[in-house]
Amino acid sequence: MVQTTNEQAQLEAVGSPVPENNESSNIKKVETDAATRRADAEHKRRRAFCSPILILLGSLRSLFAGMISLSASAGQGMSKFYWHIPVLYGDKTSREWPEITGFKSGCAAGGKSLFYGFYDGITGVVTLPYKGARGAGIKGFGIGVLHGIGGLFFKPLSGIWAFIGHPIFGLHKHISNREHGRQQQNLLSVV
């Protein structure tokens, strides 16, 4: 017995069992496909609404990352510039350049650089002429005085720039490491 679509709908509305046949399974498949298409259309409509917002947020994130990167590069560059000047004129009392792995280590390195920049600059005025005189006499004393005066000027400047630049560079490294971790996670999820 072949039932039409109207008869099947009436039987379903009454609650009596409808025999499964090829025609009714095709109708259910069409209804499921239509529901899927409606859900996809709704999803596309929502995505179309959110897309400009997501693009704006992504652009702001990139702008912020660029500003942090530029600030980190400028701060690190100026600090390293002033750190290298005493090394260039022969001052052997410059400290090692700190290793910065994240924001926390950047803040610690910035504080230490500021403290030791002023400490080395001020104490160098006394200790460098003394070390120079002990090693090379009067000539060494004169070289030590020049090194001390140069250090008094350049080492605190390096400390000030490091105090500003190291935390920003640490923040940049922290953001870069997080982004790199996300990219690795995305690559692993694809594979």
C-alpha positions in Angstrom: 0.0 0.0 0.0 1.4 3.3 -1.1 0.7 6.3 1.1 0.9 9.9 0.0 2.7 12.6 1.8 -0.6 14.0 3.2 -1.7 10.7 4.5 1.7 10.2 6.2 1.4 13.6 7.8 -2.1 12.9 9.0 -1.1 9.5 10.5 1.9 11.2 12.2 -0.3 13.8 13.7 -2.7 11.2 15.0 0.2 9.3 16.5 -0.2 6.0 14.7 2.9 4.4 13.4 3.9 5.2 9.9 5.6 2.5 7.9 9.1 3.3 6.9 9.4 3.2 3.2 11.8 4.7 0.7 9.7 7.8 0.1 9.4 8.7 3.8 13.1 8.3 4.4 13.8 10.6 1.5 11.4 13.2 3.0 13.1 13.0 6.4 16.5 13.4 4.6 15.2 16.5 2.8 13.9 17.9 6.0 17.2 17.3 7.8 19.1 18.8 4.9 16.8 21.9 5.0 17.3 22.2 8.8 21.1 22.0 8.2 21.0 24.6 5.5 18.9 26.9 7.8 21.5 26.4 10.6 24.3 27.1 8.2 22.6 30.2 7.0 22.1 31.4 10.6 25.7 30.7 11.4 26.9 32.6 8.3 24.6 35.5 9.2 26.0 35.6 12.7 29.6 35.3 11.4 28.9 38.1 8.9 27.8 40.3 11.8 30.8 39.4 14.0 33.4 39.4 11.2 34.0 43.1 11.2 34.3 43.1 15.0 36.7 40.2 14.9 38.8 41.9 12.2 38.9 45.1 14.3 40.0 43.1 17.4 42.6 41.3 15.4 43.9 44.6 14.0 44.0 46.2 17.5 45.9 43.1 18.8 48.4 43.4 15.9 48.8 47.1 16.5 49.4 46.6 20.2 51.9 43.9 19.5 53.7 46.2 17.0 53.8 49.0 19.5 55.3 46.7 22.1 57.8 45.3 19.7 58.9 48.8 18.6 59.1 50.0 22.2 61.1 47.0 23.2 63.5 47.4 20.3 64.0 51.1 21.0 64.5 50.6 24.8 66.8 47.7 24.3 68.7 49.5 21.6 69.3 52.7 23.6 70.3 50.7 26.7 72.7 48.5 24.8 74.1 51.6 23.0 75.0 53.3 26.3 76.1 50.0 27.8 78.6 49.5 24.9 80.2 52.9 25.0 82.3 52.3 28.2 83.4 48.9 26.7 84.5 50.7 23.5 86.8 53.1 25.3 88.3 50.3 27.4 86.4 50.1 30.6 86.5 46.5 31.7 84.1 46.9 34.6 80.9 46.7 32.6 78.5 43.9 33.8 77.1 41.1 31.7 74.1 41.7 29.6 71.0 40.1 31.3 69.1 37.2 29.7 65.4 38.1 29.5 62.9 35.3 29.0 59.7 37.0 30.0 58.0 39.9 31.7 59.1 38.9 35.2 62.8 38.5 34.3 62.6 41.7 32.3 61.4 43.6 35.4 64.1 42.0 37.5 66.8 42.9 34.9 65.5 46.4 34.6 65.7 47.0 38.4 69.1 45.5 38.6 70.4 47.5 35.6 69.1 50.8 37.1 70.7 50.1 40.5 74.0 48.8 39.1 74.1 51.6 36.4 74.1 54.3 39.1 76.2 52.2 41.5 78.9 51.4 38.9 78.9 54.9 37.5 79.3 56.6 40.9 81.8 54.2 42.4 83.8 54.0 39.2 84.9 57.7 39.7 86.9 56.4 42.7 87.8 52.8 41.9 88.8 53.2 38.2 91.5 55.8 38.9 92.8 53.7 41.8 93.0 50.6 39.7 94.6 52.5 36.8 97.2 54.0 39.2 98.0 50.6 40.7 98.5 49.1 37.3 100.2 51.8 35.3 101.2 54.6 37.6 100.3 58.2 36.8 99.3 57.4 33.2 97.0 54.7 34.5 95.6 57.2 37.0 94.7 59.6 34.2 93.1 56.9 32.1 91.2 55.7 35.2 89.9 59.3 35.7 88.7 59.5 32.1 87.1 56.0 32.4 85.4 57.1 35.7 84.0 60.3 34.2 82.8 58.4 31.1 81.2 55.8 33.3 79.6 58.4 35.5 77.8 59.7 32.5 77.1 56.6 30.4 76.4 53.8 33.0 73.5 55.6 34.6 72.0 56.4 31.2 72.3 52.7 30.3 70.6 51.8 33.6 67.7 54.3 33.0 67.1 53.0 29.4 67.4 49.4 30.7 64.9 50.2 33.5 62.4 51.3 30.8 63.4 48.8 28.0 63.9 45.5 29.8 60.3 45.1 31.1 58.9 46.1 27.8 61.2 43.6 26.0 60.2 41.0 28.6 56.5 41.7 27.8 57.3 41.4 24.1 59.0 38.0 24.7 56.1 36.9 26.8 53.6 37.7 24.1 55.8 36.2 21.4 56.2 33.0 23.4 52.5 32.7 24.0 51.8 33.3 20.3 54.4 30.8 19.3 52.9 28.3 21.7 49.4 28.8 20.2 50.8 28.3 16.7 52.5 25.1 17.8 49.3 23.9 19.4 47.4 24.7 16.2 49.9 22.8 14.1 49.7 19.8 16.4 45.9 19.8 16.3 45.9 19.8 12.5 48.2 16.8 12.3 
